[in-house]
């Protein structure tokens, strides 16, 4: 939503908005471009002269609009104001641009950011919308003046149905968002439809190492460029990051960029927030933070850390994200911590749509232990985990925080 606000502001549109009372880096981004933000929800926040209300999918479902619990959405409906979702507005911007949609279960943010920086440094001046802060820009968006739009395209709630890009990047496909997609086939179906939408004069860049991606791209009606990991120099470890860089490389080459210049841009790419982000060192203990919230991401991140820090013990502090995902992928999560020396599981971080569920963080601890990982324990809160780590982590060890919630705050505790 913050990235979208930046793009709309660049069009000369007056933008304001509200959110719950929780601090994010986006607060500073919005203040810099003079977008008014209100840190609470209140029906009085909806101006009398507003022309359009844009709502996050967290608070609004256009197919069942009367069920929203958000007071501002209710006020907009009561006043019969025009309401659009983030995905609908992004789709309108796609229609005006040469759209490049970066999609897949894993790697979307990093690949989008890499590709944005590559095109920027090649002089193509793209507009870029990312799901996290890009360190080069200290923002999650870049507003350009060219025809190119690169956007992280999330599949949740069938957002794809609003997008008509020219280019599709497909990084990976594994079952996710079980609160919305009841089966893996339901999940794959939105990607099948998206693949078929890419026009013949467009193209698809697809991860050839992913079996499900290989299955889905058979429906393509346009050229398909397959990629695998390249041996590129990058600032951060892991095969998954090599794959992300390879995807950006292939798109760049297809658009006519020079290979040597593109390789240099990728080698100098600083990274993004919450993607193997070095948070700092305290008393000889290194803190790293990552957004990993799916079993495959957790395993890949821990593997990369273990390979990069061969002589250090790795502490994994994981905050499960949403009850439905934790329950649906419990067995996979149980197998994903093999590369950690010690594991701490925090309480499950719910969402605006999910406050409670049928699974507890203690169930995940049991599952991890079942897969022969003994050094794992449940600690409810970030504060309690901070105190425990202070007493038990030794110099020259690594603490890796993971999850899509606010587990990153652990590195800020004294």
C-alpha positions in Angstrom: 0.0 0.0 0.0 2.9 2.4 0.8 4.5 1.7 -2.6 1.2 2.3 -4.3 0.8 5.6 -2.4 4.2 6.7 -3.7 3.2 6.0 -7.3 -0.2 7.7 -7.0 1.5 10.8 -5.4 3.8 11.0 -8.4 0.7 11.3 -10.6 -0.2 14.5 -8.7 -3.0 12.8 -6.6 -3.5 13.8 -3.0 -3.0 10.7 -0.9 -3.6 10.1 2.8 -4.2 6.9 4.8 -4.4 5.1 8.1 -3.2 1.9 9.7 -3.0 0.2 13.1 -0.7 1.6 15.7 2.5 -0.2 14.9 5.8 1.2 13.7 7.1 0.2 10.2 9.8 1.7 8.0 7.0 2.8 5.7 6.0 5.5 8.2 9.3 7.4 7.4 8.9 6.8 3.7 5.4 8.3 3.6 6.4 11.3 5.7 9.3 12.1 3.3 6.8 12.4 0.4 4.4 14.3 2.6 1.6 11.7 2.7 -0.5 12.2 5.8 -0.7 9.0 7.9 -3.0 8.3 10.9 -2.0 5.6 13.3 -5.4 4.3 14.2 -8.6 3.3 12.5 -11.6 5.7 12.9 -14.6 6.4 10.7 -13.7 10.1 11.1 -10.5 9.5 9.1 -12.4 9.2 5.9 -12.6 12.8 4.5 -15.8 14.3 3.3 -14.4 15.1 -0.1 -12.6 11.8 -0.8 -12.8 10.6 -4.4 -11.6 7.1 -4.0 -11.0 4.6 -1.1 -8.3 2.0 -1.7 -8.3 -0.9 0.7 -5.8 -3.6 1.6 -7.0 -7.2 1.2 -6.3 -7.5 4.9 -9.5 -5.5 5.6 -11.7 -6.0 2.6 -13.0 -8.6 0.3 -14.9 -7.2 -2.7 -16.9 -10.4 -3.1 -18.2 -10.0 0.5 -17.9 -6.3 1.2 -20.5 -6.2 4.0 -18.4 -8.6 6.2 -15.5 -6.1 6.7 -14.9 -5.4 10.4 -12.8 -2.3 9.6 -14.6 0.9 10.8 -13.3 3.0 7.9 -14.4 0.4 5.3 -17.8 0.4 6.9 -18.0 4.2 6.7 -17.0 4.1 3.1 -19.7 1.6 2.3 -22.3 3.5 4.3 -21.5 6.7 2.3 -21.5 4.7 -0.9 -18.0 5.8 -1.8 -16.1 4.1 -4.6 -13.9 1.4 -3.2 -11.1 -0.4 -4.9 -8.5 -2.9 -3.6 -4.8 -2.6 -3.9 -4.8 -5.3 -6.6 -7.4 -3.5 -8.7 -5.5 -0.2 -8.7 -2.2 -2.0 -9.4 -4.0 -3.6 -12.3 -4.9 -0.2 -13.7 -1.3 0.9 -13.6 -0.2 -2.3 -15.3 -2.6 -1.4 -18.2 -0.8 1.9 -18.7 2.7 0.4 -18.7 5.0 -2.2 -20.1 4.3 -4.4 -17.1 6.7 -7.0 -15.7 5.0 -9.1 -13.0 7.3 -11.0 -10.6 5.4 -14.0 -9.1 5.9 -17.2 -7.3 5.7 -18.7 -3.8 9.3 -17.7 -2.9 11.8 -15.0 -4.0 9.4 -12.4 -5.3 10.6 -9.4 -3.3 14.3 -10.0 -3.9 13.9 -10.8 -7.6 11.7 -7.7 -8.1 14.3 -5.5 -6.3 17.2 -7.0 -8.3 15.4 -6.5 -11.6 14.5 -2.9 -10.6 18.1 -2.0 -9.8 19.4 -3.7 -13.0 17.0 -1.7 -15.2 17.6 1.5 -13.2 21.4 1.2 -13.6 21.0 0.4 -17.3 19.2 3.8 -17.8 15.7 2.3 -18.4 14.2 4.4 -15.5 11.5 1.9 -14.4 8.8 2.3 -11.9 9.2 -0.5 -9.3 6.8 -1.8 -6.6 8.3 -4.1 -4.0 7.0 -5.8 -0.9 9.9 -4.6 1.3 12.5 -1.9 1.5 15.2 -1.9 -1.1 18.4 -0.8 0.4 19.5 1.1 -2.7 16.4 3.3 -2.4 15.6 3.1 1.3 12.1 2.6 0.1 9.8 -0.1 -1.2 9.1 1.7 -4.5 10.9 3.6 -7.2 8.9 6.0 -9.4 10.3 6.3 -12.9 9.3 8.1 -16.1 9.7 5.3 -18.6 7.2 2.8 -19.9 8.5 0.0 -17.6 6.7 -1.1 -14.5 8.2 -3.9 -12.4 5.8 -5.1 -9.7 5.9 -7.9 -7.1 2.7 -9.7 -8.0 1.1 -11.6 -5.1 -1.3 -14.4 -5.8 -3.4 -14.1 -2.6 -7.1 -13.7 -3.1 -6.8 -14.1 -6.8 -5.1 -10.7 -7.3 -3.7 -12.0 -10.6 -7.2 -11.6 -12.2 -6.6 -7.8 -12.2 -3.2 -7.9 -13.8 -2.4 -7.9 -17.5 1.4 -7.8 -17.7 3.6 -8.1 -20.8 6.2 -10.2 -19.0 5.8 -12.8 -16.2 8.6 -14.0 -14.0 7.7 -17.3 -12.2 10.2 -18.1 -9.4 8.7 -21.2 -7.7 5.4 -22.9 -6.9 4.6 -24.6 -3.6 1.3 -24.7 -1.7 0.7 -21.6 0.4 -2.1 -19.4 1.7 -4.3 -22.3 2.9 -6.7 -19.8 4.4 -7.8 -18.9 0.9 -6.7 -21.7 -1.4 -8.3 -24.9 0.0 -6.1 -27.3 -2.1 -2.8 -27.1 -3.9 -4.6 -27.4 -7.2 -6.7 -24.3 -6.4 -3.4 -22.5 -5.7 -1.9 -23.7 -9.0 -5.0 -22.7 -10.9 -4.4 -19.0 -10.5 -0.9 -19.4 -11.9 -2.2 -21.4 -14.8 -4.6 -18.6 -15.7 -1.9 -16.0 -15.3 0.4 -17.8 -17.6 -2.3 -18.0 -20.3 -2.8 -14.2 -20.1 0.7 -13.3 -21.2 0.4 -12.2 -24.9 2.3 -13.7 -27.8 4.5 -10.6 -28.0 5.4 -10.8 -24.4 7.5 -13.5 -22.6 7.8 -15.6 -19.5 10.9 -16.2 -17.5 10.5 -19.4 -15.5 12.6 -21.4 -13.0 13.4 -24.6 -14.8 14.4 -26.4 -11.6 10.9 -26.2 -10.1 8.8 -29.1 -11.2 5.5 -27.4 -10.7 6.6 -24.3 -12.6 7.6 -26.6 -15.5 4.1 -28.1 -15.4 2.4 -24.7 -15.3 4.3 -23.1 -18.2 3.2 -25.7 -20.6 0.0 -23.6 -21.0 2.0 -20.6 -22.2 1.1 -19.0 -25.5 4.2 -16.8 -25.6 8.0 -17.4 -25.6 9.3 -19.0 -22.4 12.8 -18.5 -21.2 13.9 -21.1 -18.6 16.6 -20.4 -16.0 18.7 -22.2 -13.4 21.3 -20.9 -10.9 24.1 -19.0 -12.5 27.6 -18.6 -10.9 27.2 -14.9 -10.1 29.0 -12.9 -7.5 26.5 -11.7 -5.0 26.8 -10.0 -1.6 24.7 -12.7 0.1 24.8 -16.5 0.2 22.4 -19.2 -0.9 21.3 -21.1 -4.0 17.9 -19.4 -3.8 19.6 -16.0 -4.2 21.5 -17.3 -7.2 18.2 -18.3 -8.7 16.7 -14.8 -8.0 19.6 -13.2 -9.7 19.4 -15.5 -12.6 15.8 -14.6 -13.2 16.7 -10.9 -13.2 19.6 -11.5 -15.5 17.3 -13.4 -18.1 14.7 -10.6 -18.1 17.5 -8.0 -18.5 19.1 -9.9 -21.4 15.7 -10.3 -23.2 15.1 -6.6 -22.9 18.5 -6.0 -24.6 20.7 -5.2 -21.7 24.5 -6.0 -21.8 25.4 -9.1 -19.8 28.6 -7.6 -18.3 26.8 -4.5 -17.1 23.9 -6.6 -15.7 26.3 -8.9 -13.8 28.0 -5.9 -12.3 24.6 -4.5 -11.1 23.7 -7.8 -9.5 27.2 -8.1 -7.9 26.7 -4.6 -6.3 23.1 -5.1 -5.3 22.8 -4.3 -1.6 19.8 -6.3 -0.9 16.4 -5.8 0.7 15.1 -5.5 4.3 14.3 -8.8 6.0 16.0 -10.9 3.3 19.2 -12.2 5.0 19.6 -8.7 6.4 22.6 -8.2 8.7 21.2 -6.4 11.6 24.4 -5.9 13.5 26.7 -7.4 16.1 26.3 -7.2 19.9 29.0 -8.6 22.2 30.4 -10.7 19.5 27.0 -12.2 18.5 25.8 -11.6 14.9 22.1 -10.9 14.3 20.6 -11.7 10.9 16.9 -11.2 10.0 14.9 -12.9 7.3 11.3 -12.9 6.2 11.3 -16.7 5.7 7.8 -17.9 6.7 7.3 -21.0 4.6 9.1 -24.3 5.3 11.1 -24.2 2.1 12.2 -20.6 2.8 13.2 -21.5 6.4 15.3 -24.5 5.2 17.0 -22.5 2.4 17.8 -19.6 4.7 19.3 -21.8 7.4 21.3 -23.8 4.9 22.7 -20.6 3.4 23.6 -19.3 6.9 25.3 -22.7 7.8 27.3 -22.7 4.6 28.4 -19.1 4.9 29.2 -19.2 8.7 30.8 -22.7 8.7 32.5 -22.3 12.1 29.7 -20.6 14.0 26.7 -22.1 15.9 23.4 -21.0 14.4 20.4 -20.0 16.6 17.1 -20.0 14.7 14.4 -17.9 16.3 11.2 -18.6 14.3 7.9 -16.8 14.6 5.2 -18.9 12.7 2.9 -16.7 10.6 -0.8 -17.4 10.6 -2.6 -20.4 12.2 -3.8 -21.8 8.9 -0.3 -21.9 7.3 1.2 -23.4 10.5 -1.4 -26.1 10.6 -1.5 -27.0 6.9 2.3 -27.2 6.6 3.1 -28.5 10.1 5.0 -31.6 9.0 7.0 -29.6 6.4 7.9 -27.1 9.1 9.0 -29.9 11.4 11.6 -31.0 8.8 12.9 -27.5 7.9 15.2 -26.7 10.9 17.9 -29.3 10.2 20.6 -26.7 9.6 20.1 -24.9 12.9 22.1 -25.8 16.0 19.5 -24.4 18.4 15.8 -23.5 17.7 13.4 -21.2 19.5 9.7 -21.1 18.5 7.7 -18.1 19.4 3.9 -17.8 19.6 2.1 -17.8 16.2 1.7 -14.3 14.7 -1.8 -14.1 13.5 -3.2 -11.5 11.0 -6.0 -9.1 10.6 -8.1 -12.0 9.2 -6.9 -14.6 11.8 -6.8 -14.0 15.5 -7.0 -17.6 16.7 -6.6 -21.1 15.2 -6.6 -24.8 15.9 -2.8 -25.1 16.2 -0.3 -23.7 18.8 3.4 -23.0 18.6 4.0 -25.9 21.0 2.6 -28.2 18.3 5.4 -27.1 16.0 8.0 -27.7 18.8 6.7 -31.3 19.1 6.9 -31.7 15.3 10.5 -30.5 15.1 11.5 -32.8 18.0 9.8 -35.7 16.1 12.2 -35.1 13.3 15.2 -35.6 15.7 15.9 -32.0 16.5 16.4 -32.0 20.3 17.7 -28.5 20.9 14.3 -26.8 20.3 12.1 -25.0 22.8 9.0 -22.8 23.0 9.3 -19.3 24.3 6.1 -17.3 24.0 7.2 -13.7 23.5 10.0 -11.7 21.8 10.9 -10.1 25.1 11.3 -13.5 26.9 13.3 -14.8 24.0 15.6 -11.8 24.2 16.3 -12.5 27.9 17.0 -16.1 27.2 19.4 -15.4 24.4 21.3 -12.9 26.5 22.0 -15.6 29.0 22.7 -18.5 26.7 24.1 -17.3 23.3 28.0 -17.3 23.3 30.4 -15.0 21.5 31.0 -15.9 17.8 27.5 -17.4 17.4 24.8 -16.3 15.0 21.2 -15.5 15.9 18.9 -15.7 12.8 15.4 -14.4 13.3 12.8 -15.6 10.8 9.1 -15.0 10.1 6.7 -12.6 8.4 5.6 -11.0 11.7 7.6 -8.7 14.0 10.3 -11.1 15.1 12.8 -8.7 13.6 12.4 -6.6 16.8 14.5 -9.1 18.7 17.7 -7.6 17.3 16.7 -4.2 18.8 16.4 -5.5 22.4 19.3 -4.4 24.6 
